[in-house]
Structures are given as structure tokens and as C-alpha cells.
């Protein structure tokens, strides 16, 4: 195999070509991705080390590989590692989903937890819980079906010779109100035990996550994430405007529909695994774009930021907030962020 050809470009960028494949590598993007990856590794090590039974950092990796002592192996491999990996995968999915919705709608408020996707997943999951299906697979299936049904309804209601970002957001906000009311109605009619279980799930929690959750989320993301990254070029073209995109040969509505479907799938997968962890999808994309100093999508950085937020919030919730669900910790940060975003949008006279 021949070596890749590297061509210097303006701004310190490099064009890397290997046969018919080519891409542009930006030094700042590489630095940001590397830095976020290191932060994520540090958070993962802390998640495996800190707890009622501390594991020394130099023993974390052997224990994760099954080469530590019996106690350390059990604590790390059975109790802590599945929870941490589920948090990483869920955070990455929320981060990428939120970034897609925000770029497609050109609206910083367009995230799955504000435009109805997670509300639909919540209604589906609560419906399963209050009807007596307590198996995790049943709750996950209900959440997935609820998210898909909500996305379908949102798309059909927003369709007027195509779908625009503003209509999508407005319809989504209206659906959120309706779906939330439906969830509250179910909770008022449910048994107190089911209400307790549903309330924890609705907050967003990583408690009790096992290798089954890791496998389910990992397999689903192994399919959806590559498809999303492969459609990145179409998304970048849509950022230029529909008319320009059509002039460049992009099938605007078809591309937008595919990207919305992928964003919904990512949010549904994450919500089904850990509940509607709030504000992660809202915050991850803007943080990633600020770090990379780009107006683009920044897909990989958004995934890493989302993973860091969820894993860091879970550490805070476990060890500083008395073991509360991770959704409580993300809300403590996300709610002020949302208020700041709204204040900024009002100040500059835009939609964020």
C-alpha cells in the first residue's frame, strides 16, 4: 500500500489523500480531540477507582482486564466498568444527536430533550413500567418506540413542502408539552411502586447498569454512528443554505430526512439505556464548537464532550450528591446554561 499524500493548506491545515480517498486535517481539531480523549480516560479511571471500596489507580487496568485480585476484579468488572461504559456510550449518543438537531435547525435550543424526542421515549417507557413490564428490555423497547413515534409525528406535522428547522422546533416544543402531560397522567394512575421506578428512570440514571446494557447500546451505536459520520458531508453542505446545497447537487429534503432519522435514533438509543438525561444533548455541541473554534458540526468532539459530561456528572452524583441519579447533576449545570443561552439570544435578538 502506498503512503498517503499530504498537501499543506492555508491555516496550518493538511489535505491527506490515499488513493481515491481524501480529507482535510485541522491541527486544532486534532489537539481538541486528543485533549478530550485524555479527559475521558481520566474520568473513566476515576470512575473505576473511587468508591466505598477504593481501587488504587495502578490496579484499575489489571482489574479491568481480569488480572487483579478477586475483590478488585469483581468491583471493577462487574459493578463499575459496565456503569461507566454505559455512561460513555450514552453521553456520546446524546452529544452527537444534539449537535445534529442544532445544525439542522440552525437553532441552539434544538436538542432532543427540548423538542419532544426524549419526552416521547419517556412516555413509552413509563407506559411499559405502569403496565407491569419491569424487564429492562421492555422499558428500552417502549422508549425506542415512543421516540420513533414522536419523531414521525413531529416530521409529518412540520411538513409544508419540505421541513424547515424553525417549524421542526416549534412542533417539537408543542409535542413535548402534550407528551409530558401524558406521562404525568400515567404517573397519577399508577401504583406507588411503579411511580418510584418510573421517577428514577425519568430523572436519568446509570444505577444498576450491566454488561447487557453496554452490549445493547454498543451494537446499536456501531451501526448508527458510522452512518452519521458518513453523512457529515451532506450536513456541511446544508449549512450553506438549501438553495446553495441544491446547486451543489444535494437532495436537500432526502438528506435532511436521513439526518433527522439518525439524530432520532441516537437520542432513542441513549434514552432507552439510561433514561432522558437532561441537557447533555443541549450543551455538548456548542461546547465542542467553541473548543474547535469552528462553525461546523464537530461530530467527534461533540461525542467526546457528551461522554465527558455524563461520566463526570455521574461521579459528582455518586460521591458528592449522596448517590442521586446522574440526571440531577446534569440538570444542576444544564439549567443555568439554558437560562444563559436564552438571555444571550434575547440580548442579540436571535434564536440562539
C-alpha positions as CSV (number, residue, x, y, z in Angstrom):
1,X,0.0,0.0,0.0
2,X,1.4,3.4,-1.0
3,X,2.0,6.1,1.7
4,X,-0.7,8.8,1.9
5,X,0.0,12.1,0.2
6,X,0.0,15.1,2.5
7,X,-0.6,18.6,1.0
8,X,-0.1,21.8,3.1
9,X,-3.1,24.1,3.0
10,X,-3.8,27.6,4.4
11,X,-4.3,28.0,8.2
12,X,-2.0,25.1,9.1
13,X,-4.4,22.5,7.7
14,X,-3.3,19.4,5.8
15,X,-5.0,17.6,2.9
16,X,-4.4,13.9,3.3
17,X,-5.0,11.7,0.2
18,X,-4.9,7.9,-0.1
19,X,-5.9,6.7,-3.5
20,X,-9.5,8.0,-4.2
21,X,-10.0,9.0,-0.5
22,X,-9.1,12.4,0.8
23,X,-9.8,14.5,3.9
24,X,-8.7,17.8,5.4
25,X,-6.9,17.6,8.8
26,X,-7.0,20.6,11.0
27,X,-4.3,20.8,13.8
28,X,-6.6,22.5,16.3
29,X,-9.2,19.8,15.8
30,X,-6.6,17.1,16.4
31,X,-5.5,18.8,19.6
32,X,-9.1,19.2,20.9
33,X,-10.0,15.6,20.1
34,X,-6.8,14.4,21.8
35,X,-7.4,16.6,24.8
36,X,-11.0,15.4,25.2
37,X,-9.9,11.8,24.8
38,X,-7.4,12.2,27.6
39,X,-10.0,13.9,29.9
40,X,-12.4,11.0,29.2
41,X,-9.7,8.4,30.0
42,X,-9.0,10.3,33.3
43,X,-12.7,10.3,34.2
44,X,-13.0,6.6,33.3
45,X,-10.1,5.8,35.6
46,X,-11.6,7.9,38.4
47,X,-15.0,6.1,37.9
48,X,-13.3,2.7,38.3
49,X,-11.1,3.8,41.2
50,X,-13.3,5.9,43.5
51,X,-16.0,4.3,45.7
52,X,-16.8,2.7,49.0
53,X,-14.1,0.2,48.2
54,X,-11.3,2.3,46.6
55,X,-9.1,0.7,44.0
56,X,-5.6,2.0,43.5
57,X,-5.1,3.7,40.1
58,X,-2.3,1.3,39.2
59,X,-4.6,-1.6,39.9
60,X,-7.5,-0.3,37.8
61,X,-6.3,-1.6,34.4
62,X,-5.3,-5.1,35.7
63,X,-8.6,-5.4,37.4
64,X,-10.5,-4.3,34.3
65,X,-8.6,-7.0,32.4
66,X,-9.4,-9.6,35.0
67,X,-5.9,-9.8,36.2
68,X,-6.2,-8.2,39.7
69,X,-7.3,-9.8,42.9
70,X,-10.8,-11.4,43.2
71,X,-12.3,-8.5,45.1
72,X,-10.8,-5.9,42.7
73,X,-11.9,-7.8,39.6
74,X,-15.5,-8.1,40.9
75,X,-15.8,-4.4,41.9
76,X,-14.3,-3.1,38.7
77,X,-15.5,-5.6,36.1
78,X,-19.0,-6.4,37.5
79,X,-20.0,-3.2,39.3
80,X,-18.2,-0.1,38.0
81,X,-17.0,-0.8,34.4
82,X,-20.4,-1.5,32.9
83,X,-21.9,1.6,34.5
84,X,-19.0,3.7,33.3
85,X,-19.0,2.4,29.8
86,X,-22.8,2.8,29.5
87,X,-22.3,6.4,30.6
88,X,-19.7,7.0,28.0
89,X,-21.8,5.5,25.2
90,X,-25.0,7.3,26.3
91,X,-23.2,10.6,26.6
92,X,-21.6,10.2,23.1
93,X,-25.0,9.4,21.6
94,X,-26.7,12.4,23.2
95,X,-23.9,14.7,22.3
96,X,-24.0,13.7,18.6
97,X,-27.8,13.8,18.5
98,X,-28.0,17.2,19.9
99,X,-25.3,18.6,17.6
100,X,-27.2,17.2,14.6
101,X,-30.5,18.7,15.6
102,X,-28.9,22.1,16.3
103,X,-27.1,22.2,13.0
104,X,-30.1,21.0,11.0
105,X,-32.4,23.6,12.6
106,X,-29.8,26.4,12.9
107,X,-31.1,26.8,16.5
108,X,-29.1,26.3,19.6
109,X,-32.2,25.3,21.5
110,X,-33.0,22.3,19.3
111,X,-32.0,19.3,21.3
112,X,-33.9,16.0,21.7
113,X,-34.8,16.8,25.3
114,X,-36.5,20.1,24.3
115,X,-38.2,19.2,21.1
116,X,-40.1,16.1,22.1
117,X,-37.9,13.1,21.3
118,X,-36.9,12.2,24.9
119,X,-40.5,13.1,26.0
120,X,-41.8,10.6,23.6
121,X,-39.3,8.0,24.8
122,X,-40.3,8.8,28.4
123,X,-44.0,8.3,27.7
124,X,-43.3,5.0,26.0
125,X,-41.1,3.8,28.9
126,X,-43.5,4.9,31.6
127,X,-46.3,3.2,29.8
128,X,-44.4,-0.1,29.9
129,X,-43.5,0.4,33.6
130,X,-47.0,1.1,34.8
131,X,-48.5,-1.8,32.8
132,X,-46.3,-4.2,34.7
133,X,-43.4,-4.9,32.3
134,X,-40.4,-4.4,34.5
135,X,-37.7,-6.1,32.4
136,X,-35.1,-3.7,31.2
137,X,-35.6,-4.8,27.6
138,X,-39.3,-4.0,27.9
139,X,-38.6,-0.5,29.1
140,X,-36.0,0.0,26.5
141,X,-38.3,-1.2,23.7
142,X,-41.1,1.2,25.0
143,X,-38.7,4.1,25.0
144,X,-37.5,3.3,21.4
145,X,-41.0,3.0,20.1
146,X,-42.1,6.2,21.8
147,X,-39.2,8.2,20.4
148,X,-39.7,6.9,16.9
149,X,-43.5,7.6,17.0
150,X,-42.9,11.1,18.3
151,X,-40.3,11.8,15.6
152,X,-42.7,10.6,12.9
153,X,-45.5,12.7,14.2
154,X,-43.2,15.7,14.5
155,X,-41.9,15.3,11.0
156,X,-45.4,14.9,9.5
157,X,-46.8,17.9,11.4
158,X,-43.8,20.1,10.4
159,X,-44.0,19.1,6.7
160,X,-45.0,22.0,4.4
161,X,-43.5,21.2,1.0
162,X,-40.5,20.2,3.0
163,X,-39.3,20.6,6.6
164,X,-37.6,23.7,7.9
165,X,-35.7,24.0,11.2
166,X,-38.0,26.6,12.8
167,X,-41.2,24.6,12.1
168,X,-39.5,21.4,13.4
169,X,-38.5,23.1,16.7
170,X,-42.0,24.7,17.2
171,X,-43.8,21.5,16.5
172,X,-41.4,19.6,18.8
173,X,-42.0,22.0,21.7
174,X,-45.7,21.6,21.3
175,X,-45.4,17.8,21.3
176,X,-43.2,18.0,24.4
177,X,-46.0,19.6,26.3
178,X,-48.6,17.1,25.2
179,X,-46.3,14.1,25.8
180,X,-45.2,15.4,29.2
181,X,-48.9,15.7,30.2
182,X,-49.5,12.1,29.1
183,X,-46.6,10.9,31.2
184,X,-47.9,12.8,34.3
185,X,-51.4,11.4,33.7
186,X,-49.9,7.8,33.7
187,X,-48.0,8.5,36.9
188,X,-51.1,9.7,38.7
189,X,-52.9,6.5,37.8
190,X,-50.0,4.1,38.6
191,X,-49.2,2.0,41.6
192,X,-46.8,3.8,44.0
193,X,-44.0,1.2,43.4
194,X,-44.2,1.7,39.7
195,X,-44.2,5.5,40.2
196,X,-41.0,5.3,42.2
197,X,-39.3,3.2,39.5
198,X,-40.6,5.5,36.7
199,X,-39.5,8.6,38.5
200,X,-35.9,7.4,38.8
201,X,-35.9,6.4,35.2
202,X,-37.4,9.8,34.2
203,X,-34.6,11.6,36.0
204,X,-31.9,9.7,34.1
205,X,-29.9,7.1,35.9
206,X,-26.9,4.8,35.4
207,X,-27.7,2.8,38.6
208,X,-27.7,-1.0,38.1
209,X,-26.3,-0.9,34.5
210,X,-24.8,-4.2,33.4
211,X,-22.9,-5.6,30.5
212,X,-26.2,-6.3,28.8
213,X,-26.8,-2.5,28.6
214,X,-23.2,-2.0,27.3
215,X,-23.7,-4.6,24.6
216,X,-27.1,-3.3,23.5
217,X,-26.0,0.3,23.3
218,X,-22.6,-0.5,21.8
219,X,-24.1,-2.6,19.0
220,X,-26.7,0.0,18.2
221,X,-24.1,2.8,18.1
222,X,-21.7,0.7,16.0
223,X,-24.4,0.8,13.3
224,X,-25.8,4.4,13.7
225,X,-22.6,6.4,14.4
226,X,-20.7,5.3,11.2
227,X,-23.8,6.1,9.1
228,X,-24.0,9.5,10.8
229,X,-20.3,10.3,10.2
230,X,-20.7,9.2,6.6
231,X,-23.5,11.8,6.1
232,X,-21.3,14.5,7.5
233,X,-20.6,16.0,4.1
234,X,-24.3,16.4,3.3
235,X,-24.8,18.1,6.6
236,X,-21.9,20.5,6.0
237,X,-23.4,21.3,2.6
238,X,-26.8,22.0,4.2
239,X,-25.2,24.6,6.4
240,X,-24.7,26.7,3.2
241,X,-28.4,27.0,2.7
242,X,-31.0,25.0,0.8
243,X,-30.5,26.8,-2.5
244,X,-26.8,26.5,-2.5
245,X,-27.0,22.9,-1.5
246,X,-29.4,22.1,-4.4
247,X,-27.0,23.9,-6.7
248,X,-24.2,21.6,-5.5
249,X,-26.3,18.6,-6.3
250,X,-27.5,17.7,-2.8
251,X,-31.0,16.3,-2.5
252,X,-32.0,18.6,0.3
253,X,-35.1,17.0,1.8
254,X,-33.8,13.5,1.4
255,X,-30.6,14.4,3.1
256,X,-32.3,16.3,5.9
257,X,-34.7,13.4,6.5
258,X,-31.9,10.9,6.7
259,X,-30.0,13.1,9.2
260,X,-33.1,13.7,11.3
261,X,-33.7,9.9,11.4
262,X,-30.1,9.3,12.5
263,X,-30.4,12.0,15.2
264,X,-33.6,10.5,16.5
265,X,-32.1,7.0,16.5
266,X,-29.1,8.3,18.6
267,X,-31.4,10.0,21.1
268,X,-33.7,7.0,21.3
269,X,-30.8,4.6,21.9
270,X,-29.4,6.7,24.7
271,X,-32.7,7.4,26.4
272,X,-33.6,3.7,26.2
273,X,-30.4,2.8,28.0
274,X,-30.3,5.4,30.8
275,X,-33.4,7.4,30.7
276,X,-33.8,11.1,29.5
277,X,-30.6,12.5,31.0
278,X,-31.3,16.2,30.6
279,X,-29.2,18.9,29.0
280,X,-26.3,16.7,27.7
281,X,-27.5,17.0,24.1
282,X,-28.2,20.7,24.6
283,X,-24.7,21.5,25.9
284,X,-22.3,19.1,24.1
285,X,-22.5,20.6,20.6
286,X,-21.9,24.2,21.5
287,X,-19.1,23.3,23.9
288,X,-17.4,21.3,21.1
289,X,-17.8,24.0,18.6
290,X,-16.3,26.6,21.0
291,X,-13.3,24.3,21.7
292,X,-12.7,23.6,18.0
293,X,-13.4,27.3,17.0
294,X,-15.5,26.1,14.1
295,X,-19.0,26.8,12.9
296,X,-19.3,23.3,11.6
297,X,-20.8,20.2,13.2
298,X,-17.7,18.9,15.1
299,X,-19.2,15.5,15.4
300,X,-16.4,13.6,17.1
301,X,-15.7,16.4,19.6
302,X,-19.5,16.6,20.4
303,X,-19.5,12.9,21.1
304,X,-16.4,13.2,23.4
305,X,-17.9,16.2,25.2
306,X,-21.2,14.4,25.8
307,X,-19.3,11.3,27.1
308,X,-17.3,13.5,29.5
309,X,-20.4,15.4,30.7
310,X,-22.3,12.2,31.6
311,X,-19.3,10.4,33.2
312,X,-18.3,13.5,35.1
313,X,-21.8,14.2,36.3
314,X,-22.2,10.5,37.4
315,X,-19.1,10.9,39.5
316,X,-20.5,14.0,41.1
317,X,-23.9,12.5,41.6
318,X,-22.4,9.3,43.2
319,X,-19.8,10.8,45.5
320,X,-20.8,14.4,46.2
321,X,-24.7,14.3,46.0
322,X,-25.2,11.2,48.0
323,X,-25.8,8.7,45.2
324,X,-28.5,10.7,43.4
325,X,-29.3,9.8,39.7
326,X,-26.9,11.3,37.1
327,X,-29.7,13.4,35.7
328,X,-29.8,15.5,38.8
329,X,-26.2,16.5,38.4
330,X,-26.6,17.4,34.6
331,X,-29.6,19.5,35.5
332,X,-27.6,21.5,38.0
333,X,-25.3,22.6,35.2
334,X,-27.7,22.4,32.3
335,X,-30.5,24.6,33.7
336,X,-28.2,27.6,34.3
337,X,-26.7,27.0,30.8
338,X,-30.2,27.1,29.2
339,X,-31.1,30.3,31.0
340,X,-27.8,31.9,29.9
341,X,-28.5,30.7,26.3
342,X,-32.0,32.3,26.4
343,X,-30.6,35.5,27.9
344,X,-28.0,35.7,25.2
345,X,-30.5,35.0,22.4
346,X,-32.8,37.7,23.8
347,X,-29.8,40.2,24.0
348,X,-28.7,39.8,20.5
349,X,-32.2,39.4,19.0
350,X,-31.7,35.9,17.6
351,X,-33.0,32.4,18.2
352,X,-29.7,31.1,19.6
